[in-house]
Amino acid sequence: MPILEVQHICKTFGDTQVLKDISFTLEQGEALSMIGTSGSGKTTLLRCLNFLETPTSGKILVNDKPVFDSETAGRMSEAQVRENRLHFGMVFQNFNLFPQYTALENVTLAKKLIEQKKPEFKANKTKILADIRKQGEALLDSVGLSAKMGNYPHQLSGGQQQRVAIARALMMQPDILCFDEPTSALDPELTGEVLKVIRGLADQHATMVIVTHEMQFARDVSDKVLFMDDGVVAEYGTPQEVFEHPTQERTKQFLTRYFEG
């Protein structure tokens, strides 16, 4: 049973159809890289998975349970949307850290807010907050930032900020981690440290969907690769199938231009 199943997702903005009948599956512990030119629909698809955009039609299932169905989406409460969003951890291009909070506070904030709403929080506040802090410290240590926990975002490099953002996403223990071009806002010399963290997560069999323009990284780290072109899935398979034996002419053109460029 796939952990993620996307069925016939379409997305229209006005008269423009951005996603056209997108379907794919992802197994537990797999990393899927989505590649393609700018404007092909990759980020829109990722935002649909995270409920940052609402698909026009289609279904999304996590662990065989529907978290989105266009036929019933209008009846979903905001609380249900928030709950379903917790299946996905999102790491954005531009970090989106709160500047007024330290690295540790950025990592633990969302978890604290969720726990504070639970009826048992008041009676166990000290222990719960101590546990959250311990988890946050362990995650920052795991991404190589144990010495930067008390630093504010402006005191961190772009690569360090993105690693804080990854730790923040991991803090919520999502079923699926989503990365939207996680190195696009970084200088080339900082890209490697972020890719190293993601590669480590892949080695630990974290389930991930990665929108990336780093072709060699996608080739090395992925279990599956999805090439999007003009809002459709033009190619979908293993890295070897997509990169070495593409079946579609459009995929061949894209890869030739990229690797020769």
Contacts in CASP RR format, 6 or more apart in sequence:
PFRMAT RR
TARGET T0000
AUTHOR 0000-0000-0000
METHOD contacts of the structure
MODEL  1
MPILEVQHICKTFGDTQVLKDISFTLEQGEALSMIGTSGSGKTTLLRCLN
FLETPTSGKILVNDKPVFDSETAGRMSEAQVRENRLHFGMVFQNFNLFPQ
YTALENVTLAKKLIEQKKPEFKANKTKILADIRKQGEALLDSVGLSAKMG
NYPHQLSGGQQQRVAIARALMMQPDILCFDEPTSALDPELTGEVLKVIRG
LADQHATMVIVTHEMQFARDVSDKVLFMDDGVVAEYGTPQEVFEHPTQER
TKQFLTRYFEG
1 63 0 8 1.000
1 64 0 8 1.000
2 25 0 8 1.000
2 26 0 8 1.000
2 27 0 8 1.000
2 61 0 8 1.000
3 26 0 8 1.000
3 27 0 8 1.000
3 28 0 8 1.000
3 29 0 8 1.000
3 62 0 8 1.000
3 63 0 8 1.000
3 175 0 8 1.000
3 176 0 8 1.000
3 207 0 8 1.000
4 25 0 8 1.000
4 26 0 8 1.000
4 49 0 8 1.000
4 60 0 8 1.000
4 61 0 8 1.000
4 62 0 8 1.000
4 175 0 8 1.000
4 176 0 8 1.000
4 207 0 8 1.000
4 209 0 8 1.000
5 25 0 8 1.000
5 26 0 8 1.000
5 59 0 8 1.000
5 60 0 8 1.000
5 61 0 8 1.000
5 64 0 8 1.000
6 22 0 8 1.000
6 23 0 8 1.000
6 24 0 8 1.000
6 25 0 8 1.000
6 49 0 8 1.000
6 59 0 8 1.000
6 60 0 8 1.000
7 23 0 8 1.000
7 58 0 8 1.000
7 59 0 8 1.000
7 60 0 8 1.000
7 61 0 8 1.000
8 21 0 8 1.000
8 22 0 8 1.000
8 23 0 8 1.000
8 57 0 8 1.000
8 58 0 8 1.000
8 59 0 8 1.000
9 19 0 8 1.000
9 21 0 8 1.000
9 22 0 8 1.000
9 23 0 8 1.000
9 45 0 8 1.000
9 48 0 8 1.000
9 55 0 8 1.000
9 57 0 8 1.000
9 58 0 8 1.000
9 59 0 8 1.000
9 60 0 8 1.000
10 17 0 8 1.000
10 19 0 8 1.000
10 20 0 8 1.000
10 21 0 8 1.000
10 22 0 8 1.000
10 55 0 8 1.000
10 56 0 8 1.000
10 57 0 8 1.000
10 58 0 8 1.000
11 17 0 8 1.000
11 18 0 8 1.000
11 19 0 8 1.000
11 44 0 8 1.000
11 45 0 8 1.000
11 48 0 8 1.000
11 53 0 8 1.000
11 55 0 8 1.000
11 56 0 8 1.000
12 18 0 8 1.000
12 56 0 8 1.000
17 231 0 8 1.000
18 41 0 8 1.000
18 44 0 8 1.000
18 231 0 8 1.000
19 41 0 8 1.000
19 44 0 8 1.000
19 45 0 8 1.000
19 48 0 8 1.000
19 55 0 8 1.000
19 231 0 8 1.000
20 230 0 8 1.000
20 231 0 8 1.000
20 232 0 8 1.000
21 232 0 8 1.000
22 45 0 8 1.000
22 231 0 8 1.000
22 232 0 8 1.000
22 233 0 8 1.000
23 233 0 8 1.000
24 32 0 8 1.000
24 224 0 8 1.000
24 226 0 8 1.000
24 233 0 8 1.000
24 236 0 8 1.000
26 32 0 8 1.000
26 176 0 8 1.000
26 207 0 8 1.000
26 209 0 8 1.000
26 224 0 8 1.000
27 207 0 8 1.000
27 223 0 8 1.000
28 205 0 8 1.000
28 207 0 8 1.000
29 205 0 8 1.000
29 206 0 8 1.000
29 207 0 8 1.000
29 223 0 8 1.000
30 207 0 8 1.000
30 208 0 8 1.000
30 223 0 8 1.000
30 224 0 8 1.000
31 202 0 8 1.000
31 206 0 8 1.000
31 207 0 8 1.000
31 208 0 8 1.000
31 210 0 8 1.000
31 221 0 8 1.000
31 222 0 8 1.000
31 223 0 8 1.000
31 224 0 8 1.000
32 208 0 8 1.000
32 209 0 8 1.000
32 210 0 8 1.000
32 222 0 8 1.000
32 223 0 8 1.000
32 224 0 8 1.000
32 225 0 8 1.000
32 226 0 8 1.000
33 210 0 8 1.000
33 211 0 8 1.000
33 212 0 8 1.000
33 217 0 8 1.000
33 218 0 8 1.000
33 221 0 8 1.000
33 222 0 8 1.000
33 224 0 8 1.000
33 225 0 8 1.000
33 226 0 8 1.000
33 239 0 8 1.000
34 42 0 8 1.000
34 45 0 8 1.000
34 46 0 8 1.000
34 209 0 8 1.000
34 210 0 8 1.000
34 211 0 8 1.000
34 212 0 8 1.000
34 225 0 8 1.000
34 226 0 8 1.000
34 227 0 8 1.000
34 228 0 8 1.000
35 42 0 8 1.000
35 212 0 8 1.000
35 213 0 8 1.000
35 215 0 8 1.000
35 218 0 8 1.000
35 225 0 8 1.000
35 226 0 8 1.000
35 227 0 8 1.000
35 228 0 8 1.000
35 254 0 8 1.000
36 42 0 8 1.000
36 213 0 8 1.000
36 227 0 8 1.000
36 228 0 8 1.000
36 229 0 8 1.000
36 254 0 8 1.000
37 229 0 8 1.000
37 254 0 8 1.000
40 228 0 8 1.000
40 229 0 8 1.000
40 230 0 8 1.000
40 231 0 8 1.000
41 228 0 8 1.000
41 231 0 8 1.000
42 211 0 8 1.000
42 228 0 8 1.000
43 180 0 8 1.000
43 181 0 8 1.000
43 211 0 8 1.000
44 53 0 8 1.000
45 228 0 8 1.000
46 90 0 8 1.000
46 178 0 8 1.000
46 180 0 8 1.000
46 209 0 8 1.000
46 211 0 8 1.000
47 53 0 8 1.000
47 180 0 8 1.000
48 54 0 8 1.000
48 55 0 8 1.000
48 60 0 8 1.000
48 68 0 8 1.000
49 60 0 8 1.000
49 88 0 8 1.000
49 176 0 8 1.000
49 178 0 8 1.000
49 209 0 8 1.000
50 85 0 8 1.000
50 88 0 8 1.000
50 89 0 8 1.000
50 90 0 8 1.000
50 178 0 8 1.000
51 68 0 8 1.000
51 81 0 8 1.000
51 84 0 8 1.000
51 85 0 8 1.000
52 90 0 8 1.000
54 73 0 8 1.000
55 68 0 8 1.000
55 70 0 8 1.000
55 73 0 8 1.000
56 70 0 8 1.000
57 70 0 8 1.000
58 68 0 8 1.000
58 69 0 8 1.000
58 70 0 8 1.000
59 66 0 8 1.000
59 68 0 8 1.000
59 69 0 8 1.000
59 70 0 8 1.000
60 66 0 8 1.000
60 67 0 8 1.000
60 68 0 8 1.000
61 67 0 8 1.000
62 84 0 8 1.000
62 87 0 8 1.000
62 175 0 8 1.000
62 176 0 8 1.000
63 175 0 8 1.000
67 84 0 8 1.000
67 87 0 8 1.000
68 84 0 8 1.000
76 84 0 8 1.000
86 172 0 8 1.000
86 174 0 8 1.000
87 174 0 8 1.000
87 175 0 8 1.000
87 176 0 8 1.000
88 174 0 8 1.000
88 175 0 8 1.000
88 176 0 8 1.000
88 177 0 8 1.000
88 178 0 8 1.000
89 169 0 8 1.000
89 172 0 8 1.000
89 174 0 8 1.000
89 176 0 8 1.000
89 177 0 8 1.000
89 178 0 8 1.000
90 169 0 8 1.000
90 178 0 8 1.000
90 180 0 8 1.000
91 162 0 8 1.000
91 165 0 8 1.000
91 166 0 8 1.000
91 169 0 8 1.000
91 177 0 8 1.000
91 178 0 8 1.000
91 179 0 8 1.000
91 180 0 8 1.000
91 182 0 8 1.000
92 165 0 8 1.000
92 180 0 8 1.000
93 180 0 8 1.000
93 181 0 8 1.000
93 182 0 8 1.000
93 184 0 8 1.000
93 185 0 8 1.000
94 185 0 8 1.000
95 153 0 8 1.000
95 158 0 8 1.000
95 161 0 8 1.000
95 162 0 8 1.000
95 164 0 8 1.000
95 165 0 8 1.000
95 185 0 8 1.000
96 165 0 8 1.000
97 106 0 8 1.000
97 153 0 8 1.000
97 161 0 8 1.000
97 164 0 8 1.000
97 165 0 8 1.000
97 168 0 8 1.000
98 105 0 8 1.000
98 106 0 8 1.000
98 109 0 8 1.000
98 153 0 8 1.000
99 152 0 8 1.000
99 153 0 8 1.000
99 154 0 8 1.000
100 152 0 8 1.000
101 109 0 8 1.000
101 152 0 8 1.000
102 149 0 8 1.000
102 150 0 8 1.000
102 151 0 8 1.000
102 152 0 8 1.000
103 140 0 8 1.000
103 145 0 8 1.000
103 148 0 8 1.000
103 149 0 8 1.000
103 150 0 8 1.000
103 151 0 8 1.000
103 152 0 8 1.000
103 153 0 8 1.000
103 156 0 8 1.000
103 160 0 8 1.000
103 164 0 8 1.000
104 133 0 8 1.000
104 136 0 8 1.000
104 137 0 8 1.000
104 140 0 8 1.000
104 149 0 8 1.000
104 150 0 8 1.000
106 153 0 8 1.000
106 164 0 8 1.000
106 165 0 8 1.000
106 168 0 8 1.000
107 136 0 8 1.000
107 139 0 8 1.000
107 140 0 8 1.000
107 164 0 8 1.000
107 167 0 8 1.000
107 168 0 8 1.000
107 171 0 8 1.000
108 132 0 8 1.000
108 133 0 8 1.000
108 135 0 8 1.000
108 136 0 8 1.000
108 171 0 8 1.000
110 168 0 8 1.000
110 171 0 8 1.000
110 172 0 8 1.000
111 132 0 8 1.000
111 135 0 8 1.000
111 171 0 8 1.000
111 172 0 8 1.000
112 129 0 8 1.000
112 132 0 8 1.000
115 121 0 8 1.000
115 128 0 8 1.000
115 132 0 8 1.000
121 128 0 8 1.000
135 171 0 8 1.000
136 167 0 8 1.000
136 171 0 8 1.000
137 146 0 8 1.000
137 149 0 8 1.000
139 167 0 8 1.000
139 170 0 8 1.000
139 171 0 8 1.000
140 146 0 8 1.000
140 148 0 8 1.000
140 149 0 8 1.000
140 164 0 8 1.000
140 167 0 8 1.000
142 167 0 8 1.000
142 170 0 8 1.000
143 163 0 8 1.000
143 164 0 8 1.000
143 166 0 8 1.000
143 167 0 8 1.000
143 197 0 8 1.000
144 163 0 8 1.000
145 160 0 8 1.000
145 163 0 8 1.000
145 164 0 8 1.000
145 167 0 8 1.000
148 155 0 8 1.000
148 156 0 8 1.000
148 160 0 8 1.000
148 164 0 8 1.000
153 161 0 8 1.000
153 164 0 8 1.000
156 164 0 8 1.000
157 190 0 8 1.000
158 185 0 8 1.000
158 186 0 8 1.000
158 187 0 8 1.000
158 190 0 8 1.000
159 186 0 8 1.000
159 190 0 8 1.000
159 193 0 8 1.000
159 194 0 8 1.000
162 182 0 8 1.000
162 183 0 8 1.000
162 185 0 8 1.000
162 186 0 8 1.000
162 194 0 8 1.000
163 193 0 8 1.000
163 194 0 8 1.000
163 197 0 8 1.000
166 182 0 8 1.000
166 194 0 8 1.000
166 197 0 8 1.000
166 198 0 8 1.000
166 201 0 8 1.000
169 177 0 8 1.000
170 177 0 8 1.000
175 207 0 8 1.000
176 207 0 8 1.000
176 208 0 8 1.000
176 209 0 8 1.000
177 201 0 8 1.000
177 206 0 8 1.000
177 207 0 8 1.000
177 208 0 8 1.000
177 209 0 8 1.000
178 208 0 8 1.000
178 209 0 8 1.000
178 210 0 8 1.000
179 198 0 8 1.000
179 208 0 8 1.000
179 209 0 8 1.000
179 210 0 8 1.000
179 211 0 8 1.000
179 212 0 8 1.000
180 211 0 8 1.000
181 211 0 8 1.000
181 212 0 8 1.000
181 213 0 8 1.000
182 194 0 8 1.000
182 198 0 8 1.000
182 210 0 8 1.000
182 212 0 8 1.000
183 190 0 8 1.000
183 191 0 8 1.000
183 192 0 8 1.000
183 194 0 8 1.000
183 195 0 8 1.000
183 212 0 8 1.000
183 214 0 8 1.000
184 213 0 8 1.000
186 194 0 8 1.000
191 214 0 8 1.000
195 214 0 8 1.000
195 217 0 8 1.000
198 208 0 8 1.000
198 210 0 8 1.000
198 217 0 8 1.000
198 221 0 8 1.000
199 217 0 8 1.000
199 220 0 8 1.000
199 221 0 8 1.000
201 208 0 8 1.000
202 208 0 8 1.000
202 221 0 8 1.000
202 222 0 8 1.000
210 218 0 8 1.000
210 221 0 8 1.000
210 222 0 8 1.000
212 218 0 8 1.000
215 243 0 8 1.000
215 255 0 8 1.000
215 258 0 8 1.000
215 259 0 8 1.000
218 225 0 8 1.000
218 239 0 8 1.000
219 225 0 8 1.000
219 239 0 8 1.000
219 243 0 8 1.000
220 239 0 8 1.000
222 239 0 8 1.000
223 238 0 8 1.000
223 239 0 8 1.000
224 236 0 8 1.000
224 237 0 8 1.000
224 238 0 8 1.000
224 239 0 8 1.000
225 235 0 8 1.000
225 236 0 8 1.000
225 237 0 8 1.000
225 238 0 8 1.000
225 239 0 8 1.000
225 241 0 8 1.000
225 242 0 8 1.000
225 243 0 8 1.000
226 233 0 8 1.000
226 235 0 8 1.000
226 236 0 8 1.000
226 237 0 8 1.000
227 233 0 8 1.000
227 234 0 8 1.000
227 235 0 8 1.000
227 236 0 8 1.000
227 242 0 8 1.000
227 246 0 8 1.000
227 248 0 8 1.000
227 251 0 8 1.000
227 254 0 8 1.000
228 234 0 8 1.000
229 250 0 8 1.000
229 251 0 8 1.000
229 254 0 8 1.000
234 248 0 8 1.000
234 250 0 8 1.000
234 251 0 8 1.000
235 242 0 8 1.000
235 246 0 8 1.000
235 247 0 8 1.000
235 248 0 8 1.000
235 251 0 8 1.000
236 242 0 8 1.000
242 251 0 8 1.000
243 255 0 8 1.000
246 252 0 8 1.000
246 255 0 8 1.000
END
